[in-house]
Amino acid sequence: MRAAALIAALRRGERPPAEAVRGFAAGLADGSVSDAQAGAFAMAVCLNGLGEAGRVALTEGMRDSGDRLAWSLPGPVLDKHSTGGVGDCVSLLLAPALAACGVYVPMISGRGLGHTGGTLDKLEAVPGLSTQVDEGRLREITRDIGCAIVGATGRIAPADKRLYAIRDVTGTVDSIDLITASILSKKLAAGLEGLVLDVKVGSGAFMKTEDEARALAQALVSTANGAGCPTAAFLTDMDQPLAPALGNATEMAVIMRVLSGERHVAPRLHDLTVSLGGRLLALAGGAEGEGEEKIAHAIASGAALERFARMLHALGGPSDMAENWQAHLPRAAVIREAKAESDGHLAAIDGEALGRAVVGLGGGRKVESDVIDPAVGLTGVARLGAKLSAGDPLLTIHARDAAEAEEAERAVRAAMTLGAAPDLSDLVRERIDP
């Protein structure tokens, strides 16, 4: 089926053959599909959807449009993906914990854009470290250490890269079918044998309601399994930051402390990592519940720290990060507390506003070309529901200068509401199984 015929069928609400959708994805990669056709396709999908079979076909077609990794390793190849939130640095904790459990994790991650931070940006707060490696180096690090968190090359899912750019300028980003195919095409190109998805819901997430998050999670799970990758998902709470820090070096410091045995520093981050890792190990054939114990032990024993430090060094970071990380992470010039001005419980946190405050400090991007300052951010963010008195710290601001710190303080005060004690949601709100 030619591109024009496929678009016309979608516009009429028809479900075209899977092979036609795969062929369209191939045309995105090789240039035989024009920008105008790609935009019309995206709009037709936004209006009428692809259906489950079409969504699987688009995912497979974009996955197959570039390089696909294949592995021959003495353990399962697994990964996780988060839909994005604030203070969400699970990947940095989970990948080395899985590696310490005998799992191989070739994690292709992204950079921050908008109010959410990027895993690659957090890693690159470490001096000398670069996440841009070629396929040979990715394979070497994954084989030797068990985990490699890196950026995608231009040869991974090029059809998705092209369609995503066109969606961005044609107002067609907001489509569950297109979001699903975009996320999964890149992940599945890594040759995974299992995947767990962390779909965020709440004030700091892109999906603000449970209905929106559930619809996306169900589409992701059914599509990934339809494409041959055992996959499950969690709906998780993002009405407050997952870790008590937002930023790049600031979140890396939390990760290093938790890996060094200080679980109390970020209990929600630790517990969600254990839950996600346990579900992944179960997908790989482990007993239900057993995996959580293995992940928790890998963190508590220091085995995950050893893997993480080796991975950082393999990517160009210092050789002594496990013992001396505080000396290597950059520090901001101005560090000061924002304090509560009245008594009350922390009744609400606008997570998106906190994320945008970090962007305003220079810790994130307004446009893709922005250069990040790795040292700035927020730490010590008070927990939702905490009882505070006037003068108690809400959080600590790390800024380049006093003027930026003052601007950030105004923003974070507006984002944090004191009042009656709120009803707190469970960290894991729902599980979506295959």
RACORGI-V88662 format. One record per backbone hydrogen bond with DSSP energy under -1.0 kcal/mol. CO is the residue of the C=O (numbers start at 1). NH is the residue of the N-H. E is the energy in kcal/mol with one decimal. If there is no record, write none. Layout:
co & nh & e
CO & NH & E
CO & NH & E
This chain:
co & nh & e
2 & 6 & -2.4
3 & 7 & -2.5
4 & 8 & -2.2
5 & 9 & -2.2
6 & 10 & -2.3
7 & 11 & -2.5
8 & 12 & -1.6
9 & 14 & -2.5
10 & 13 & -1.5
17 & 21 & -1.5
18 & 22 & -2.4
19 & 23 & -2.2
20 & 24 & -1.8
21 & 25 & -2.0
22 & 26 & -2.1
23 & 27 & -2.0
24 & 28 & -1.7
25 & 29 & -1.5
26 & 30 & -2.3
27 & 31 & -1.1
27 & 33 & -1.8
34 & 38 & -2.4
35 & 39 & -2.6
36 & 40 & -2.2
37 & 41 & -2.6
38 & 42 & -2.4
39 & 43 & -2.2
40 & 44 & -2.5
41 & 45 & -2.4
42 & 46 & -2.3
43 & 47 & -2.1
44 & 48 & -2.6
45 & 49 & -2.3
51 & 55 & -2.4
52 & 56 & -2.4
53 & 57 & -2.2
54 & 58 & -2.5
55 & 59 & -2.3
56 & 60 & -2.8
57 & 61 & -2.7
58 & 62 & -2.6
59 & 63 & -2.5
60 & 64 & -2.3
76 & 104 & -2.7
77 & 193 & -3.6
79 & 196 & -1.7
81 & 198 & -3.3
86 & 242 & -2.0
87 & 89 & -1.0
90 & 93 & -1.2
90 & 94 & -3.5
91 & 95 & -2.2
93 & 97 & -1.2
94 & 98 & -2.9
95 & 99 & -2.2
96 & 100 & -2.0
98 & 101 & -1.2
98 & 103 & -2.2
99 & 102 & -1.6
104 & 78 & -2.1
105 & 107 & -1.3
105 & 148 & -2.4
107 & 150 & -2.4
110 & 120 & -1.9
118 & 122 & -1.9
119 & 123 & -2.2
120 & 124 & -2.3
122 & 125 & -1.4
123 & 126 & -2.0
126 & 129 & -1.8
131 & 151 & -2.3
134 & 138 & -2.3
135 & 139 & -2.5
136 & 140 & -2.1
137 & 141 & -2.7
138 & 142 & -2.4
139 & 143 & -2.5
140 & 144 & -2.5
141 & 145 & -2.8
142 & 146 & -1.1
146 & 105 & -2.7
148 & 107 & -1.6
150 & 109 & -2.8
153 & 156 & -1.6
155 & 67 & -3.4
157 & 161 & -1.6
158 & 162 & -2.0
159 & 163 & -2.4
160 & 164 & -3.1
161 & 165 & -1.6
162 & 166 & -1.7
163 & 167 & -2.7
164 & 168 & -2.1
167 & 172 & -1.8
173 & 175 & -2.0
175 & 179 & -3.1
176 & 180 & -2.6
177 & 181 & -2.1
178 & 182 & -2.1
179 & 183 & -2.6
180 & 184 & -2.5
181 & 185 & -2.1
182 & 186 & -1.1
183 & 187 & -1.6
184 & 188 & -3.2
185 & 189 & -1.1
187 & 190 & -1.5
188 & 191 & -1.7
189 & 69 & -2.9
194 & 79 & -1.2
195 & 232 & -1.6
196 & 81 & -1.9
197 & 234 & -2.7
198 & 83 & -2.2
199 & 236 & -2.0
201 & 238 & -2.6
202 & 205 & -1.6
203 & 352 & -1.1
207 & 202 & -1.7
209 & 213 & -2.2
210 & 214 & -3.0
211 & 215 & -2.1
212 & 216 & -1.9
213 & 217 & -2.7
214 & 218 & -2.8
215 & 219 & -1.9
216 & 220 & -2.6
217 & 221 & -2.6
218 & 222 & -2.4
219 & 223 & -2.1
220 & 224 & -2.6
221 & 225 & -2.2
222 & 226 & -1.9
223 & 227 & -1.7
224 & 229 & -2.6
225 & 228 & -1.4
230 & 195 & -2.1
232 & 197 & -2.3
233 & 432 & -3.3
234 & 199 & -2.8
235 & 429 & -2.5
235 & 430 & -1.4
236 & 201 & -2.1
238 & 204 & -2.9
244 & 381 & -2.2
246 & 378 & -2.9
248 & 252 & -2.2
249 & 253 & -2.2
250 & 254 & -1.2
251 & 255 & -2.2
252 & 256 & -2.5
253 & 257 & -1.9
254 & 258 & -2.6
255 & 259 & -2.8
256 & 260 & -1.1
257 & 262 & -2.6
258 & 261 & -1.7
261 & 263 & -1.2
262 & 265 & -1.7
263 & 266 & -1.3
266 & 270 & -2.5
267 & 271 & -2.7
268 & 272 & -2.3
269 & 273 & -2.0
270 & 274 & -2.2
271 & 275 & -2.1
272 & 276 & -2.8
273 & 277 & -2.6
274 & 278 & -2.3
275 & 279 & -2.0
276 & 280 & -2.1
277 & 281 & -2.3
278 & 282 & -1.8
279 & 283 & -2.2
280 & 284 & -1.5
281 & 286 & -2.6
282 & 285 & -1.8
287 & 290 & -1.4
290 & 294 & -1.6
291 & 295 & -2.6
292 & 296 & -2.5
293 & 297 & -2.2
294 & 298 & -2.3
295 & 299 & -1.8
296 & 300 & -2.6
297 & 301 & -2.7
298 & 304 & -2.6
302 & 306 & -2.1
303 & 307 & -1.8
304 & 308 & -2.5
305 & 309 & -2.8
306 & 310 & -1.8
307 & 311 & -2.4
308 & 312 & -2.7
309 & 313 & -2.1
310 & 314 & -2.4
311 & 315 & -1.5
312 & 317 & -2.9
313 & 316 & -1.8
315 & 130 & -2.6
320 & 324 & -2.7
324 & 327 & -1.1
325 & 328 & -1.1
325 & 329 & -1.9
334 & 399 & -3.2
336 & 397 & -3.5
338 & 394 & -3.5
338 & 395 & -1.3
340 & 391 & -3.0
344 & 388 & -2.9
345 & 347 & -1.3
345 & 419 & -2.6
346 & 385 & -2.8
348 & 417 & -2.5
349 & 351 & -1.3
350 & 354 & -1.9
351 & 355 & -2.4
352 & 356 & -2.2
353 & 357 & -1.8
354 & 358 & -1.7
355 & 359 & -1.8
356 & 360 & -2.3
357 & 361 & -1.4
358 & 363 & -2.7
359 & 362 & -1.2
362 & 373 & -3.1
365 & 114 & -1.5
367 & 370 & -1.9
374 & 249 & -2.6
377 & 398 & -2.9
378 & 246 & -2.3
379 & 396 & -3.1
383 & 386 & -2.2
386 & 346 & -2.4
388 & 344 & -2.5
389 & 392 & -2.6
392 & 340 & -3.4
394 & 382 & -2.7
395 & 338 & -2.8
396 & 379 & -2.3
397 & 336 & -2.1
398 & 377 & -2.1
399 & 334 & -2.6
401 & 405 & -1.9
402 & 406 & -2.4
403 & 407 & -2.1
404 & 408 & -2.3
405 & 409 & -2.3
406 & 410 & -2.0
407 & 411 & -1.8
408 & 412 & -2.8
409 & 413 & -2.2
410 & 414 & -1.8
411 & 415 & -1.1
415 & 350 & -2.9
417 & 347 & -2.2
417 & 348 & -1.4
419 & 345 & -2.4
427 & 237 & -2.6
430 & 235 & -3.1
432 & 233 & -2.8
